[in-house]
Amino acid sequence: MGASISSSDSRPPQGIVAVFGGSGFLGRRIVEHLLSSGVAVRSASRHSQRAGDAEKGQAHASSFTHVEADMRDEAQVARAVAGARAVINAVSLYSEHGDTTFERVHVVAASQLAKAARQAGAERYIHISGIGSDSRSRSKYIRARGQGEEAVGAAFTGATFVRPAVMIGKDDALLSTIARLARTLPAYPLFGHGETRLQPAFVEDVAEAVARLTIGEARIKAGPFEFAGPGVYTYRNLVLEVARLLGVQIRLVPIPFPAWYALAALCEFVPGAPLTRSQVELMQIDNVADAGRPGFDDLGIESHSLDQVIRAILEKS
Ligand SMILES: NC(=O)c1ccc[n+]([C@@H]2O[C@H](COP(=O)([O-])OP(=O)(O)OC[C@H]3O[C@@H](n4cnc5c(N)ncnc54)[C@H](OP(=O)(O)O)[C@@H]3O)[C@@H](O)[C@H]2O)c1
């Protein structure tokens, strides 16, 4: 399986790109990479402009707009994708609340968005999912991600699927949590024995890859793309490496997964849900790219290592 991207024409393509979830951790970087390439962007999310959006609006006054749109609302979606030449879905849902279920957002709304993009005449559609997506998984979250890919593929023929590994970078959920706990706790609580394997990807590399897939003269033979960094770590080794780079001495303490599920169930009631059961579930499953699938190399991107990312974050903090 492979992909070929040709970019003989370096001029930015005409027409706007609509980015759903354009204010999120990955989405806002995708927006920035597109704007830097001279592409006009319409960012869509439920809430009014955040600080970053206001800055982008000033820096790219003629090429950046933000629209308030809920992916579950067909009329708002139709307005948000009107006239777009490409549409990207970077919307997340990590814990279910009431009728906001994984199926509702990652399957039903995702396929409606793809259908609306097709009806609006978009030439390209990029769906962000995750490594390990599997429509037959026993996990409700992983199953919804897999079913979402299938539903989007049916709604938009030729849609491009992007599966990032766990992403790291400034303001991430993984490294910043490890660093905070390593600096403050007398003993570091591991997920189980910390044997789950992870291959973290730098969020800026993933955003650049998505921008290239969106604007390149792409003839993508096959997907999905799986984007993961150059190093594979057990969770235990990842924690030790972060502590080493921070210059912190830590003592690791294995915590059984049932205890984590109980804690996550409580955390889901806390605003901002610092830990969810679907995140704990993901920490039980290896999150490593399938070497047989296209990835960064196919787009000419040299991915950043964990050390490079941590050093870059430390320099900026
Ligand atoms: N973060 C990772 O390490 C990671 C790893 C692998 C895959 N992924 C995938 O990458 C994608 C982006 O993840 P992320 O971590 O960047 O997410 P995030 O930081 O939580 O951002 C989510 C974005 O979606 C918007 N959003 C949420 N619900 C919406 C709705 N109903 N309608 C419209 N917009 C909505 C949010 O803005 P509002 O709240 O204002 O609507 C926000 O802009 C997701 O598919 C995620 O599963 C992430």
The ligand as an SDF file (V2000), in Angstrom:
LIG
                    3D

 48 52  0  0  0  0  0  0  0  0999 V2000
   -5.0160   14.6580   20.4830 N   0  0  0  0  0  0  0  0  0  0  0  0
   -4.4790   13.4860   20.1370 C   0  0  0  0  0  0  0  0  0  0  0  0
   -3.4460   13.0420   20.6870 O   0  0  0  0  0  0  0  0  0  0  0  0
   -5.1280   12.6690   19.0490 C   0  0  0  0  0  0  0  0  0  0  0  0
   -4.5450   11.4350   18.6670 C   0  0  0  0  0  0  0  0  0  0  0  0
   -5.0860   10.7050   17.6300 C   0  0  0  0  0  0  0  0  0  0  0  0
   -6.2130   11.1840   16.9640 C   0  0  0  0  0  0  0  0  0  0  0  0
   -6.7690   12.3660   17.3430 N   0  0  0  0  0  0  0  0  0  0  0  0
   -7.9430   12.8470   16.5940 C   0  0  0  0  0  0  0  0  0  0  0  0
   -7.6570   14.1150   16.0230 O   0  0  0  0  0  0  0  0  0  0  0  0
   -8.8770   14.8700   15.9400 C   0  0  0  0  0  0  0  0  0  0  0  0
   -8.6720   16.2110   16.6320 C   0  0  0  0  0  0  0  0  0  0  0  0
   -8.3890   15.9560   17.9960 O   0  0  0  0  0  0  0  0  0  0  0  0
   -7.9280   17.1200   19.0060 P   0  0  0  0  0  0  0  0  0  0  0  0
   -7.2310   16.4560   20.1370 O   0  0  0  0  0  0  0  0  0  0  0  0
   -7.2600   18.1920   18.2410 O   0  0  0  0  0  0  0  0  0  0  0  0
   -9.3410   17.6490   19.5370 O   0  0  0  0  0  0  0  0  0  0  0  0
   -9.6760   18.9110   20.4740 P   0  0  0  0  0  0  0  0  0  0  0  0
   -8.4430   19.6470   20.8810 O   0  0  0  0  0  0  0  0  0  0  0  0
  -10.5690   18.3840   21.5410 O   0  0  0  0  0  0  0  0  0  0  0  0
  -10.4950   19.8780   19.4990 O   0  0  0  0  0  0  0  0  0  0  0  0
  -11.7520   19.5080   19.0320 C   0  0  0  0  0  0  0  0  0  0  0  0
  -12.3040   20.5770   18.1270 C   0  0  0  0  0  0  0  0  0  0  0  0
  -13.6040   20.1700   17.6820 O   0  0  0  0  0  0  0  0  0  0  0  0
  -14.5590   21.2090   17.9590 C   0  0  0  0  0  0  0  0  0  0  0  0
  -15.8420   20.5330   18.1850 N   0  0  0  0  0  0  0  0  0  0  0  0
  -16.1500   19.6220   19.1400 C   0  0  0  0  0  0  0  0  0  0  0  0
  -17.4230   19.2120   18.9860 N   0  0  0  0  0  0  0  0  0  0  0  0
  -17.9060   19.8700   17.8880 C   0  0  0  0  0  0  0  0  0  0  0  0
  -19.1620   19.8770   17.2090 C   0  0  0  0  0  0  0  0  0  0  0  0
  -20.1880   19.1130   17.6360 N   0  0  0  0  0  0  0  0  0  0  0  0
  -19.3230   20.6650   16.1310 N   0  0  0  0  0  0  0  0  0  0  0  0
  -18.2980   21.4540   15.6860 C   0  0  0  0  0  0  0  0  0  0  0  0
  -17.0950   21.4870   16.2790 N   0  0  0  0  0  0  0  0  0  0  0  0
  -16.9050   20.7160   17.3690 C   0  0  0  0  0  0  0  0  0  0  0  0
  -13.9930   21.9370   19.1850 C   0  0  0  0  0  0  0  0  0  0  0  0
  -14.4380   23.2660   19.3050 O   0  0  0  0  0  0  0  0  0  0  0  0
  -15.8130   23.6070   20.1080 P   0  0  0  0  0  0  0  0  0  0  0  0
  -15.7400   22.8580   21.4120 O   0  0  0  0  0  0  0  0  0  0  0  0
  -15.7910   25.0930   20.2350 O   0  0  0  0  0  0  0  0  0  0  0  0
  -16.9250   23.1290   19.2260 O   0  0  0  0  0  0  0  0  0  0  0  0
  -12.5000   21.9420   18.7950 C   0  0  0  0  0  0  0  0  0  0  0  0
  -12.2590   22.9460   17.8280 O   0  0  0  0  0  0  0  0  0  0  0  0
   -9.9600   13.9810   16.5670 C   0  0  0  0  0  0  0  0  0  0  0  0
  -10.5720   13.2000   15.5740 O   0  0  0  0  0  0  0  0  0  0  0  0
   -9.1590   13.0770   17.4860 C   0  0  0  0  0  0  0  0  0  0  0  0
   -9.8100   11.8800   17.8010 O   0  0  0  0  0  0  0  0  0  0  0  0
   -6.2680   13.1290   18.3630 C   0  0  0  0  0  0  0  0  0  0  0  0
  1  2  1  0
  2  3  2  0
  2  4  1  0
  4  5  1  0
  4 48  2  0
  5  6  2  0
  6  7  1  0
  7  8  2  0
  8  9  1  0
  8 48  1  0
  9 10  1  0
  9 46  1  0
 10 11  1  0
 11 12  1  0
 11 44  1  0
 12 13  1  0
 13 14  1  0
 14 15  2  0
 14 16  1  0
 14 17  1  0
 17 18  1  0
 18 19  2  0
 18 20  1  0
 18 21  1  0
 21 22  1  0
 22 23  1  0
 23 24  1  0
 23 42  1  0
 24 25  1  0
 25 26  1  0
 25 36  1  0
 26 27  1  0
 26 35  1  0
 27 28  2  0
 28 29  1  0
 29 30  1  0
 29 35  2  0
 30 31  1  0
 30 32  2  0
 32 33  1  0
 33 34  2  0
 34 35  1  0
 36 37  1  0
 36 42  1  0
 37 38  1  0
 38 39  2  0
 38 40  1  0
 38 41  1  0
 42 43  1  0
 44 45  1  0
 44 46  1  0
 46 47  1  0
M  CHG  2   8   1  16  -1
M  END
$$$$
